[in-house]
Amino acid sequence: MPCVIDEVRVIKGEIFVDERGQISSMNNFAFSDVKRFYMIHHPDIAVVRGWHAHQKEKKWFYCVKGEFTLGLVRPDNWEKPSQDLEPEMFSLTDKDSKIVCVPEGYANCLKATKENSILLVLSGKSLPEAYNDSWRYDKDMWVDWSRY
């Protein structure tokens, strides 16, 4: 499946298990728009990361280990977004191979729901490009994270 995205979507992967172990794959994901990646290690489930937004950067989120709750919202005003926007919420787990594809113009926020979880994040921009397009909002702006 190509990386051209204009709305949030989920691409399902596969998990294969036999006596040799497990393979988690994303055979339907193309890396053509990815410029870099990083991993977020969350030892503590009390930590919430975000909201972090980019007007011109695509992101892809994949759970390598454990579980995460991912919130996504499209700010209606970059300087002072409405506080009543409804985020889309996603559950990511290493038990379900899937990648959440996020187009340009979204803010993301995440929280591990299992200790020592690891999230792989792919980005469509280089680090200098991302620094020049970085917007941050309070972590409690759109979600009551105590529910997660």
C-alpha positions as CSV (number, residue, x, y, z in Angstrom):
1,M,0.0,0.0,0.0
2,P,1.5,3.4,-1.0
3,C,2.4,6.0,1.6
4,V,0.2,8.7,0.1
5,I,-2.2,9.5,2.8
6,D,-4.7,12.3,3.3
7,E,-6.6,10.9,6.3
8,V,-5.6,8.8,9.3
9,R,-5.7,5.1,8.5
10,V,-4.5,1.8,9.9
11,I,-2.6,-0.8,7.8
12,K,-2.9,-4.3,9.2
13,G,0.2,-6.4,9.4
14,E,0.7,-10.1,10.1
15,I,2.0,-12.2,13.0
16,F,3.3,-15.6,12.2
17,V,4.1,-18.0,15.1
18,D,5.6,-21.5,15.1
19,E,8.1,-23.6,17.1
20,R,10.9,-21.2,16.0
21,G,9.3,-18.1,17.5
22,Q,7.3,-15.2,16.1
23,I,7.6,-12.9,13.1
24,S,5.6,-9.6,13.1
25,S,5.5,-8.1,9.6
26,M,4.1,-5.1,7.7
27,N,4.1,-6.6,4.2
28,N,1.5,-4.1,2.9
29,F,3.5,-1.0,4.0
30,A,5.8,0.9,1.6
31,F,8.6,3.0,3.0
32,S,8.9,5.3,0.0
33,D,8.0,8.5,2.0
34,V,10.0,7.7,5.2
35,K,13.1,9.8,5.8
36,R,13.9,8.7,9.4
37,F,12.7,6.7,12.4
38,Y,13.1,6.6,16.1
39,M,12.0,4.5,19.0
40,I,10.3,5.7,22.1
41,H,10.9,3.6,25.2
42,H,8.4,4.1,28.0
43,P,9.4,2.4,31.3
44,D,6.6,4.2,33.2
45,I,2.9,4.1,32.4
46,A,2.3,7.4,34.2
47,V,4.2,9.4,31.5
48,V,2.2,11.1,28.7
49,R,4.1,12.4,25.7
50,G,2.5,15.2,23.6
51,W,0.6,16.9,22.2
52,H,3.2,17.4,19.4
53,A,2.1,18.5,16.0
54,H,3.5,19.2,12.5
55,Q,1.8,21.0,9.7
56,K,3.9,19.4,7.0
57,E,5.1,16.1,8.4
58,K,3.6,12.6,8.0
59,K,4.1,10.1,10.8
60,W,3.6,6.4,11.2
61,F,3.3,4.6,14.6
62,Y,4.0,0.9,15.3
63,C,4.2,-0.8,18.7
64,V,7.3,-3.0,19.0
65,K,6.8,-4.0,22.6
66,G,4.0,-3.7,25.1
67,E,1.0,-1.4,24.6
68,F,0.2,2.3,23.8
69,T,-2.8,4.5,23.5
70,L,-2.3,7.1,20.7
71,G,-4.4,10.2,20.4
72,L,-4.6,12.2,17.1
73,V,-6.2,15.5,16.5
74,R,-6.2,18.0,13.6
75,P,-5.7,21.5,15.1
76,D,-8.2,24.0,13.7
77,N,-5.9,26.9,14.6
78,W,-2.1,26.4,15.0
79,E,-1.5,29.3,17.4
80,K,-4.6,28.7,19.6
81,P,-6.6,25.6,18.7
82,S,-10.1,25.0,20.0
83,Q,-10.1,23.0,23.3
84,D,-13.3,21.1,22.3
85,L,-11.7,19.1,19.4
86,E,-12.4,15.4,19.4
87,P,-9.2,13.3,19.0
88,E,-9.2,9.9,17.3
89,M,-7.9,7.3,19.8
90,F,-6.0,4.2,18.8
91,S,-4.8,1.2,20.8
92,L,-1.4,-0.2,19.7
93,T,-0.1,-3.5,21.0
94,D,2.7,-5.9,20.1
95,K,0.0,-8.6,19.9
96,D,-1.6,-6.9,16.9
97,S,0.7,-6.0,14.0
98,K,-0.6,-2.7,12.6
99,I,0.7,0.7,11.7
100,V,-1.2,3.9,12.2
101,C,-0.6,6.3,9.2
102,V,-1.0,10.0,10.1
103,P,-1.0,12.6,7.3
104,E,0.4,16.1,7.6
105,G,-1.5,18.5,9.9
106,Y,-2.1,16.4,13.0
107,A,-1.0,16.5,16.6
108,N,-0.2,13.3,18.4
109,C,-0.1,12.4,22.1
110,L,0.7,9.0,23.5
111,K,0.8,7.0,26.7
112,A,2.1,3.5,27.4
113,T,-0.4,1.2,29.0
114,K,2.2,-1.4,29.9
115,E,5.5,-0.8,31.6
116,N,8.6,-0.9,29.4
117,S,6.7,-0.5,26.1
118,I,8.5,0.5,22.9
119,L,7.0,2.5,20.0
120,L,8.6,2.8,16.6
121,V,7.9,6.2,14.9
122,L,8.6,6.8,11.3
123,S,8.8,10.3,9.9
124,G,8.4,11.8,6.5
125,K,10.7,14.7,7.2
126,S,14.4,15.1,8.2
127,L,15.2,16.3,11.7
128,P,16.0,19.9,10.6
129,E,12.7,20.0,8.7
130,A,10.8,18.7,11.7
131,Y,12.4,21.2,14.0
132,N,11.2,24.0,11.8
133,D,7.6,22.6,11.9
134,S,7.1,21.8,15.5
135,W,4.0,22.7,17.5
136,R,3.4,21.7,21.1
137,Y,0.3,21.8,23.2
138,D,-0.5,20.8,26.8
139,K,-0.9,17.0,27.3
140,D,-4.3,17.4,28.9
141,M,-5.8,19.7,26.3
142,W,-8.0,17.2,24.5
143,V,-7.9,14.0,26.5
144,D,-8.3,13.0,30.2
145,W,-5.3,10.6,30.3
146,S,-6.3,9.3,33.7
147,R,-8.8,7.1,31.8
148,Y,-6.0,5.3,30.0
